[in-house]
Amino acid sequence: MKFNLLASASTLAMGGFVALAIPSTAHAGLDWSVSGIATETFDLGVNTTGFSLPVILDQFDTTGGRNLTSVVITEGATFLQTGSITNNGSSLLTGHYSGGLSLSVLPGAGAPSGFPQPGIFPSPNDLNGTGFLANQALSLGVGATATYSHTGGIVSAVSYNVSSGALAGFLGTSTFQALLNGTATALQATSGGNLFATLVTSADPYITITYNYTTPAPEPASMAILGAGLAGLGVLRRRRKV
């Protein structure tokens, strides 16, 4: 009788870390179409099992007196996992098996000092997330095989506000780089038999940066000058009609 908490290399086979499609990292630029919110999203294309993909994000441009109030960085992915589990042992295999996708974001060249740093991902406040498929219950006789397929999704976000002191690094008219990482994961808790599993994960990841900001209201004197100018135009039009 044996009890395994983690699948060992000898009993677990995962799909290779190969991209199905080369993602486009062409610089898209921020979308300023919504007042008070500027966003930029990169969809990195379909990749299998494991990936480490660079993205280029814009800094926040303060032109026109725009005042940055908070930054939200969101990572996410939809994914499809398929696999099979075979009992290669000489007795009944029972227990559970599960797989998932783990996402994390690392700072790249020029990244702000407040950007998530390597080694701090276990904290729930850091930009990291894991999406798991529901446990596959096992009760396999000798030589028996079970297959499964699961579609899932994962979204994780981190927010920086004024009090965090991390906003200054996001200001400017240049760009910075981030690295979006994804890893297929597997966990088993079985007894008896001998588990052999294959796991193939196809994921479509993305990363979004959202800048929330305010713009200065026009000063009363400026409004008065504007009003006087409009009134002058009205008088001029009336004189032309005469």
N, C-alpha and C positions, 0 to 999 in steps of 0.2 A: 504494500500500500504506500502511495506517495502523495504529497500535497504540494503543488507548485503555486507560488504567488505570482511569479513572472515567467513568461515564456522564455526559455533559453534559446540560444542561437541554434542548437541542434534540433529543436522541435518547432521552430517558427521560421517561415520563409516569407519575406515581404517583397513587394515589387520594387524594381530599381528606381533610383533617384534620377529619373529622366523626364525632361519636359516634353509634353506632347506637342506643344506649340510654343515657339519663341515669343515671349510677351513683348508687346510694344512699350518702350519706356520713353517714347517721344514726349517732350515737355508740353503739357496741356495748358498750363496757366490757370490762375484763379478765376472763378466765376463771380463777378461783382454785381450780377443782375438783381439780387435781392438786397434791398437796403439794410445795412446793419449786419449782414452775413456774407462772408466770402468763403467759397468752398473750392476744393480741388480733389478729384478722385482719380485713382489709377486702378483700372481693372487689369490684372496681370495675366489673364488667359488661363487655360486649363493645363495643369501640371499633375504629375503622378507622384504619389507617396511622399517625396521630400523635395523641398525647394528652398533656395536662398536668393531672393530677387531684389535688385536695387531699384529704387524709385527716386525721382527728383521732385522736390516740393518747393513752392515759392515761400519766401519770407513775406511778412505783412508790410505793405507799403502805406506809410502814414501821410501820403500826399493829400492836400486839402484839409489837413487837420484831423484826419481820422484817428481815433483813439482806441487802441486795442484793449478789450476788457477780458477776454478769455480765449483760450485755444482748446479745441477738442480734437484729438487724434483717434480715429476709429479704424480698426482692422476687422476683416471678416472674410468668410468664405462659405460657399456651398460646396458640398463634397458627396461623392458616391464611393462607398466601400463594398467590395465583394470579396468573398473568400470561401475557403472550404476547410473543414476540420476532419481529420481521419484518425481513427484509433489503430495505431500500429502495435499495440501491446497484446498481451495474452489474457487480459481480463477486462471486465466492463469499465468504461471510462465515464465518469459522472462529474458534474460541477458546472462551471460557467466560464464563458470566454467573451471578451469584449474588445472592440477596437475603437479608434478615434483619430482625430486630427488635432494637433497642438499648433497654435500660432504664437509668434512673438515678433516684436519689432525691435531692431537694434539701431543705434545712431550711426550715421555715415559721415562722410566728409562735410564739414561745415555745420553739423547739427548743433542746435542750441544746447547749452549746458544742462538745461532742465529736461532734455529729451530722455526717455527711458534708457537706462544704462545696462550693460550686460551684468548678469549675476544677481539681479534683484527681482527676477520674475515671480518667485513664489508669493510675494505680497499681493493681496487682492487689489491693491491700489495701483499696481503697475500694469502696463499694457501687455497682457498675456491672457490667453484663453484656451480652453480645451473643449472640443465637442466630442461626445462619445455616443456610439450606437448602443442601443439597449443590450443588456447581457444576453448572449446566446446560451440557453440552457442545454447542457450536454447529457445524453444518456446513450452512449454508443457502444455497441457490441464489438467484438474483435473484428477488425477489418472494415468496419462500417464508416461511412463518410456523411457529413452534414454540410450543406452549403447555405450561404446567406447573402443578402444584398440589402444595403441600407443607404438611404439618402438623408443627409443631415445638413445643418447649417450652424455657424458660430459667428458671433459678433462680440467684440470687446472694445471698450473705449476708455480713454483717460483724459481728464480735463485739467487744464491749468488756468487759474484765475489770478487776479491782481495780487492778492495776498500771498500767492505762492512764490513770488519773486522770480519766476521763471520766464516771464513774458519778454524781457528785454532781448533775449537771444533770438526771438522770432521776428524782430523788427528789422527792416531793410528792404532793399530793392533787388537782392540777389536770390540765390537758391541754396538749398542744402539737400543732402542725401540721407535716405533711410533704407534699411534693409529689412524686408519682410521674409520671415522664415516660417516654414511649415514642415512638420514631421508627423508621419503616421505612427500611431502608438497601438500597443496591444497589451492586454492583461488577461491572465487566466488564473482560475482557482479550481483545480481539478484533483480528483483522487482516482486511483486505479488506472489501468490501461497505460497507454503512451500516446500523448497528443502530438499530431503533426498538423500544422496550420499554415495556410497561405493567406496573405492579405494584400489586396491591391486597392489603393486609394487614388481617386482622381479628384482634384480640388481646383476650384476657380476662385482665387483669393483677390482681395482688393484692399486698398488703404485710402482713407479720406482725411484731409485736414480741414477743419472749420475754424475760421477766425470770426469771432463776434466783436463788434466794434460800435462806437458811437461817433457822430459827426457834430461839430459845434453848431449851435443854433445861431442864426443871423443876429447881429447886435441891433438894438433899437435904432441907432443912428443910421446904420446901413439900410434898415427897412424904410426909414424916413426918406433917405436919398432915393431909394428905388421908387417909393411912392410918388415923390416929386417928379422924377423922371417920367413915370407913366402918365402923370397928369399933364406934363408938358407935351407929351406926344399927342394926348387927346386934344389939347388946344390947337396944336399945329394942324391936326387933321381937320378940325372945324374951320380954320381959316382957309385951308385949301378948298373946302367945299364952297365957301363964300366967293 
